[in-house]
Structure formats: C-alpha cells, structure tokens
C-alpha cells in the first residue's frame, strides 16, 4: 500500500443471509484508491456498487477479506469523521432551513455556534448556493436540493466524499450542469471521491479511475485509469479519447454479464 492510498480492499467478500438462502453481494474485491482520486463505480443493478460504498462507510460489515480507510477500520474511520456521504435522495429535513440542514451534523459533533456559521457559509459558497441558507428544501429545485446535500456532507471537511448516485433522479440538462459543478468542486477541494453511477457518460466524464462491476456476485471486471485531462469541458464527450474509454466500459459491462448463470 502506497503512502497515498486512502481506501484499500483485499479479497473483500460480503454475504447476506436471507430467508431464501445466502446472497453473495461482493466477491473477492481488490481495489486501492489514492488520495485525490475521483473513482466511479459502474455496473448493473445488484452488482454491489452501493454495497461496496456502504462497506467503506461502515454501514455494512464485510464477511471476509480486508478493508481499510486511512489505515483504519471503516468503523474507526467513521468515528474519526473521515468521510461525508451523499445519498441518492437529498434527504433534507423539510422543517429545517437549508442552513439548518447543513448544520445538523455539526450540531451533533459539538462544533461551536460560530464555527457552525462559518462552515455553513463556506460550503454554501462551494456549491454555489450563497443566499439560499434561509430557504426551505421545498423552495429549491431538485438539483439545488442535491447541492445542499453535498454541502452538508462537506460541512465538517472530511477528506473523502462518498456519493451514491446523487444525480440519478435528475433530468439530463440538470445532471450535466451538476457534473460540471462537481468537477469544479473536486478541483477546488482535492477531496478523494467515490461515486456510484449507472451512467457510462457520467462515469467517464467525472473520473480519474472507473471501476466496472459485474452482476451478483459483485466482482470487479475492469479498472480503467482515465487518460483524460483534469480540465474537462462538457464537449470533451465528443472526442475520440472519451468515446474510446466509454467503449471499454461498455465492453467491461458486457464481459461481466458472462458470469451470469
């Protein structure tokens, strides 16, 4: 493991016991994620993308193999506030203002009121929501609500940001805009990002590394290091380099289906 490695999985397995028998959600997953990387996980439904993210966040417990986050167990990393987590739905409390929603983890963690105010101001600026702190979630569009959810995950300044299909429910135009904004945010903060998606163009556009996964049992079928530059205008999606990576992702997804019974 290099000094820059922040997430390391070795032979990771996770079996869920159900009424219908055991379900092998993850099988022999080996992966290293280095500091500052933007890593997307892509694969069909039920391939273990979200399960792997939840293992990193100590929301699921592997049944075999090893997993470390910043050199600690996922549970130790959680207690050390190593990451922020953004779910598929924004999950904002309707009775709290946007600022109040962002403050919630800071209140729980015991930050002073002055520190809370300062952090809320900073993260609202980071996600281009200055002036919206006193609004309520229902007064914001879906895209703005999701940016508020990202701001909440950034509020305590964790080095790792875990994102589970945060833009999956949004229309394509809004999604493109938020993809651009997320890349700008990543460039400004140098966070390590783990990002789950079903979209090949989204995975290729955002990532420095793309992890392609197979249907259950969830395995990694390909790991693609992107040769694209860090600066990525949307029209990079029309270039031969982009289309070549997208083709390789598609081939990896097809190869994964070969494991099906």
N, C-alpha and C positions, 0 to 999 in steps of 0.2 A: 504494500500500500504506500503510495507516494505521500509526501507531506501535504500536497494539495487535495488529497482525497477526503471528501466530507461525508459521502454515503458509500458504504461497501456491503454488498450482498454476496455471500458464498454458499452455494448449494442450498439456497433458501427454498423451503417447502412449507406449504400450508394446506392442511386437510381439514375441511369442515365435516363434523359428524351431523348427519341429518336423519330424519325418520326413514328416508329411502336409501340409507347407506352413506358411506363416506364420499365426499366431493373433493377432488384434488384441484384446489384453486390455483396453486402455484407449484411448479415442479422444477427443481434444480436450477434456480435463477442465480446467475453470476453477473454482477454488474458493479462498476466503480463510477462514481460521479465526482468530478473535481470541482473545486471552489470556482464560482463564477460561471459555470456551465449552464446552458439552457437545454434541458433534456426533456424531450417529448416521448410519451408512451402511447403507442397507437396499436390498435387491434380490434377485432370484432367484439361484440358484447359477450361478456362471460369469459374473457381471456385473462383476467387477473390484473388489468391495468390499475383500476381503483383499489383493488385489494393490496397491491404492492405499495401504493401511496399510503394506504391506511396502516400498513405494517411499519413504514418509516415513521409515521406519526404516532405510533404506539396505540392505535385504535383497533388493531388486530394483532394477535400474537402468533408468530410462525410456529409450526410444529416440528421443524427441522432446519438444520443449517445455521448460518450466522448472519447477523445484520448489525452494522454499527453506524451511528450518526455522530459526526465529530468525535470519533474514537470512543463513544459511549454506547450503551444500550439505547434503543429508541425511548424507553421509559425514562432513563436518566436525561436524555436529550430534551424530552418534553418538559421535565421539571426544570431544566436549565434554559427553557424558553428558546430553543434552538431554531424553531421554525414558526411561520404563520401558515394557516391552512385556509384555502378558499374553496368553498363547496360549489356544487352545480347550481343550486339556487342561492340567491344573495343572503337569505336567512336574516334579514334585518327585522328588529322588533318594531311593529307599527306604531307603538305608543312612545317610542323614543325618537328624538330628532336624529339626523344623520350624525351630528357631532356626538350625541348621546350613545348611539350605537358603536361608534368608533372608540369611545371612552370605556365601554364596558369591560374589555379585558384589562385595561389599565387600572380600573377601579378594583377589579378582582385581585390584581397583582400588587395593589397597595401603593401605586405611584401617587405622589403629592398632586394636589389640585393644579398647582402652577405647571408642573411637568405634564399633566394630562392636557391642559390647554395648549401648551407649546407643541406637543406631539400631534395633537389633532390638527392644529393649524398647518404643521409641516406636511402631514400626509395628505390633507385635502389639496394642498398645492401640488404635491407629487402626482396625484391622479386627476388634476385639472377640475377640481370641484370647489375652488375658492368661492366663498359667498353662499354655499349651499348647506352649511353646517346647521342652520336653524330650520331647515326644511324637514318634512317628514317623508319616510320612504314612498308613500303613495303619491307624493307630489313630484317624484322623479321618474324618468323613463327607465325601462328595464336595463339598458346599458349603463345609465348613471347609477342605478342601484348596485350593479355588479362592480362598478368602480369604487363605490363606497365600501363594498365588502372587501375589496382588495386593500383599501386604505386601512380598514380595521385589522387585517392580517399584517400590515406593515407597521402598525402603530407602536409596537414595542421593539421594533428594529431588529428582528431576528435575521440571521444571515441567510436562512433557507426559506423559500416560499414554495409551498406545495399547492397545486391548483388542479382541481378535479373537474374537468370540462366546464370551466367558468363561463364560456361563451356559447355553449351548445344550444341554448334555447333562444338565442337572438337571431334576428334576420341577417342576411349576408352582408348588407351595407354597414350595419352597426358593428358586426363582427370584424369586418375588415378594418374599420376605424379603431376598434379596441385592440386588435392585433398590432397596429402601428403604435398605439399609445403604450402597449405593454413592452414592446421592444425599446421604446424611448425610456420608459421607467427602468427597465433592466440595465440599459446603458448608464443611466444616472446613478443607480444604486449598487451595481455589481453584485446583486444577490445571486445565489445559486437557486435555479428554478427547476422544479419537477412538475411537468404539465401533462395531464391526461386529455386526449382528444380522439374523436372518431374521424377527423377531417385530415386527409392527406395534404392538401394545400396549406392548411394551418400548421401542421407539424413541420413541414419543410420550410415554410416562411419564418417560423419563430426560432427554430432550434439550432444549437451547435452540434447536438447529438440526437439521433432518432432511434428509439428502441422499439422494434417491431415484435409484437407478441402473437402467439398462436391461440386458437380456441382451447378451452379446458381439456387437459390440464395446462394451465398457463405457463408457457415456455417462451424464452426469447429466441426468435428465429433469425434476427439480424440486428446489428448495432451499426448505424451509419453515422460517421463523423462528417458533418457538413463542410464542404469547401467554400460555401458562400461567405462573402464579406460580412462584417458585423453591421455595417450600414446597409439597410435593406429597404429601399423604396418598394411600394406595392407592385410596381411594374416589373420587378425582378422575377415575378412569377411567370413572365412570358419568355424568359431567357432559356437557352438550351441547357445550361447548367442546372437550373431549377427543375426543368422537366425531366432531366436525367435522374435526379435524386428521387423525384416523385415516382418515376417508373420503377426504381429499385425498391421503394417502399411497397408499391403495389405488388411487385414480384414476391417480396418477403411475406406479404399477407396471403398471397396465393399458396406459397410453399407451406405456410403454417396450417392451411386447411388440409394439407396432405396427412396431418396427424389424426384427422377425424376418423372415427370408427365407421 
